[in-house]
């Protein structure tokens, strides 16, 4: 009863009421608790990834009719990457309704980025199978809407931008150094420093080394651009 009530509340949060609730139940079932009578969400994840990609491609073409393929590709990648799916999953509380095996639950599965991203794609596929493409498109545009409007800025890779800034001033590429790693294996926190040849540096922390590098690069680039003004 508790699970059914939680799934009903989740339906309200995403704005889609399932006529086939078993599809949603499958979408939130992780492989760690699946069985022959309880299928997991991996096949739905495969489908949802493709539905998300098509909707995002359409949305980007409509949002900027003059954009070239070279401009559209990084925007598309920023919208469909696993991190973006996981962010949306957190916003709608998807982690709260996931069905996980005991070991996965004890290792913090409800907060894992890859697990949340995969489950979000599975939910998209469940909506697609339940209500058709129009329902899936409406769901995606509703949940990703603010990101589509801001995607040009999000797609600007801060590491690339910082390197271009340095090269324009005849500097070698910035150097990234992992300063430390803390926390349990299932939820590590990486500390990364980025440093320019001129000595300016910034430090950032994040749940993955790549995200920490990007955050450090973004902070240093913002500081250097401000000093240029």
C-alpha positions in Angstrom: 0.0 0.0 0.0 2.8 2.4 0.9 4.5 1.8 -2.5 1.3 2.4 -4.4 0.7 5.6 -2.5 4.3 6.7 -3.2 3.9 6.0 -6.9 0.7 7.9 -7.1 2.5 10.9 -5.5 5.3 10.4 -8.1 2.8 10.4 -10.9 1.5 13.8 -9.7 5.0 15.2 -9.6 5.8 14.2 -13.1 2.4 15.1 -14.4 1.4 11.8 -16.0 -1.2 9.4 -14.6 -0.5 5.8 -15.9 -3.3 3.8 -17.3 -0.9 0.8 -17.0 0.7 1.3 -13.6 2.7 -1.8 -14.1 4.9 0.1 -16.5 5.8 2.7 -13.9 6.5 -0.1 -11.4 8.9 -1.7 -13.9 10.6 1.6 -14.6 11.5 2.1 -10.9 12.7 -1.5 -10.4 16.4 -1.8 -10.3 18.2 -5.0 -11.5 19.4 -5.6 -7.9 15.9 -6.6 -6.9 14.6 -8.1 -10.2 13.4 -11.7 -10.6 11.7 -13.9 -13.3 8.4 -12.4 -12.1 9.6 -8.9 -11.4 11.4 -7.5 -14.5 13.9 -4.6 -14.1 14.1 -1.3 -15.9 17.0 -1.9 -18.2 15.1 -2.5 -21.4 13.0 0.6 -20.6 16.1 2.6 -20.0 17.4 1.6 -23.5 14.1 2.8 -25.1 13.9 6.0 -23.0 17.3 7.1 -24.0 16.2 7.1 -27.6 12.9 8.9 -26.9 14.7 11.6 -25.0 17.2 12.1 -27.8 14.5 12.5 -30.4 12.5 15.0 -28.3 15.6 17.0 -27.5 16.7 17.1 -31.2 13.3 18.4 -32.2 13.3 20.9 -29.3 16.7 22.3 -30.2 15.9 22.6 -33.9 12.7 24.5 -33.0 14.4 26.7 -30.4 17.1 27.9 -32.8 16.3 27.6 -36.5 19.6 29.2 -37.5 21.9 27.0 -35.5 24.4 24.8 -37.3 25.0 21.1 -36.5 28.2 22.1 -34.8 26.3 24.4 -32.5 23.5 22.0 -31.9 25.6 18.9 -31.0 27.1 20.2 -27.7 23.7 21.6 -26.7 22.1 18.2 -27.4 24.8 16.4 -25.4 24.3 18.7 -22.4 20.6 17.9 -22.3 20.7 14.1 -22.7 23.8 13.3 -20.7 23.5 11.1 -17.6 24.1 14.0 -15.3 21.2 16.0 -16.7 18.9 13.0 -16.4 20.0 12.5 -12.8 19.4 16.2 -11.9 15.8 15.9 -13.3 15.3 12.6 -11.3 16.3 14.4 -8.1 14.0 17.3 -8.8 11.0 14.9 -9.1 12.0 12.7 -6.2 12.6 9.6 -8.3 15.1 8.2 -5.8 12.4 8.0 -3.2 10.3 5.5 -5.2 13.1 3.3 -6.5 12.8 -0.4 -5.8 16.3 -1.6 -4.9 18.0 -4.7 -3.5 19.3 -4.5 0.1 23.0 -4.2 -0.9 22.3 -1.4 -3.4 20.1 0.4 -0.9 22.7 0.2 1.8 25.4 1.5 -0.6 23.4 4.7 -1.2 21.7 3.6 -4.4 19.0 6.2 -4.2 21.6 9.0 -4.6 23.8 7.4 -7.2 24.0 9.6 -10.3 24.1 6.7 -12.9 21.3 4.8 -11.2 19.1 7.9 -11.1 19.9 8.8 -14.7 19.1 5.3 -15.9 15.8 5.2 -14.0 14.8 8.6 -15.4 15.2 7.3 -18.9 13.2 4.2 -17.9 10.3 6.5 -16.7 10.4 8.3 -20.0 10.0 5.0 -21.8 7.2 3.9 -19.5 5.3 7.1 -20.3 5.9 6.6 -24.0 4.5 3.0 -23.8 1.6 4.1 -21.7 0.5 7.2 -23.5 2.4 7.4 -26.8 5.0 9.8 -28.2 2.9 12.9 -27.5 2.7 12.1 -23.8 6.4 11.4 -23.6 7.3 14.6 -25.4 5.0 16.6 -23.1 6.7 15.0 -20.0 10.2 15.7 -21.3 9.5 19.3 -22.3 7.8 19.9 -18.9 10.7 18.5 -16.9 13.6 19.7 -19.1 12.0 23.0 -20.0 14.3 25.4 -18.1 17.3 23.5 -19.2 16.4 23.9 -22.9 16.2 27.6 -22.5 19.6 27.8 -20.8 21.4 25.0 -22.8 23.7 27.3 -24.7 25.4 28.4 -21.5 25.3 24.8 -20.1 26.9 23.4 -23.3 29.9 25.7 -23.0 32.5 23.3 -21.6 34.4 25.3 -19.0 37.6 23.3 -19.4 37.7 24.0 -23.2 36.9 27.7 -22.6 39.6 28.1 -20.0 42.1 26.4 -22.3 41.1 28.7 -25.2 41.5 31.7 -22.8 45.0 30.6 -21.9 46.0 29.9 -25.5 44.8 33.3 -26.6 47.4 34.8 -24.1 50.2 32.5 -25.3 50.0 30.4 -22.1 50.2 26.6 -22.0 47.1 24.6 -21.1 46.0 24.8 -17.5 47.1 21.9 -15.2 44.6 19.9 -13.2 45.7 18.1 -10.1 43.7 15.8 -7.9 44.2 17.1 -4.3 42.4 14.4 -2.5 39.5 12.0 -2.3 37.2 11.6 0.7 34.0 9.7 1.6 33.0 6.1 1.1 33.7 4.2 -2.1 30.1 4.4 -3.2 29.9 8.2 -2.7 33.3 9.7 -3.0 34.1 13.5 -3.0 37.0 14.6 -5.3 39.0 17.7 -4.6 40.7 19.1 -7.8 42.9 22.1 -8.4 43.3 23.9 -11.7 46.3 26.2 -12.1 47.5 28.5 -14.9 51.2 29.0 -15.7 50.8 32.6 -14.3 50.0 31.1 -10.9 46.3 31.7 -10.6 44.4 28.7 -9.3 41.0 27.5 -8.1 39.9 24.4 -6.2 36.6 22.6 -6.5 35.0 19.5 -5.0 32.4 17.2 -6.5 31.2 13.6 -6.6 33.2 12.8 -9.7 36.7 13.9 -10.8 35.3 15.2 -14.2 32.7 17.4 -12.5 35.2 18.8 -10.0 37.6 19.7 -12.9 34.8 21.5 -14.7 33.7 23.3 -11.6 37.3 24.5 -10.9 37.7 25.6 -14.5 34.5 27.5 -14.4 35.5 29.3 -11.2 38.9 30.2 -12.5 37.6 31.3 -15.9 35.1 33.6 -14.3 37.8 35.1 -12.1 40.2 35.7 -15.0 37.5 37.1 -17.3 36.5 39.5 -14.5 40.1 40.7 -14.1 40.2 41.2 -17.9 37.3 43.7 -17.8 
